[in-house]
Amino acid sequence: MAVGKKSAADNDIIFEGLIKASGIPVSDQEKRDLRKAYSSLMGLATRTRKPGRRWDVRMLPVYSPKAPKGSK
């Protein structure tokens, strides 16, 4: 359980550092919205970061459009 608390605290520090490093004035409402977005991204990242997972393999299929009929 301490690991989860440490991760949340680390995420808070990282988020605050990103806001400060941007050098852009951010309103309280914007900061709350950005924090929600950041939390969502970090949540998705923890789902995909698995021990032993190879990162050189594509995670999703890549689709390429077919050339229209009659084109070379």
Buried (B, 14 or more C-beta within 10 A) or exposed (E): EEEEEEEEEEBEEEBEEEBEEEEEEEEEEEEEEBBEEBBEEBEEEEEEEEEEEEEEEEEEEEEEEEEEEEEE
